[in-house]
Amino acid sequence: MAETTVKAGRPRPVHRNIHVSQIIGYRLPPAGIVSILHRISGAIMFLLLPFIVWLFDTSLSSEISYETFTSAFVAGIGFVPGWFVKLVALALIWAYLLHFIAGVRHLWMDMTHAVSKEAGHNSALVTLGLSTVLTLALMGKLFGWY
């Protein structure tokens, strides 16, 4: 039972909130990490939506624009170097994969009522592992390692 203090004749619970200085040392469970990363990946995809639309439009408009699309990853776009364009594309790849897999995880947990601590822990580890492996595989393709 929670500790209580007496103030004005009524017992009140003592809240043990974490202080800002303790955030770095706090260990989140994998499900908490996936939850936070799911929100971050959604924000990244939303903020980079104009870049996504430009990539899609440039890659499909014509053969000449497709050449512009492919050269953006080598020569860059304006003052932005090609390696930075690749890093932004890699961030989009990671964000999409993690967001998609975490969304499927949430749907699976909702449909099967798998809301136990163990199921949440295991599915969060699968989400993190699968999104990392797929991102690394696509990173190799993006950077021309195979």
Secondary structure, DSSP 8 states (H G I E B T S, - for coil): ---EEEETTEEEE------GGGTTT----HHHHHHHHHHHHHHHHHHTHHHHHHHHHHHHS-HHHHHHHHHHTTT-BTTB-HHHHHHHHHHHHHHHHHHHHHHHHHHHHHHHT--SHHHHHHHHHHHHHHHHHHHHHHHHHHTT--
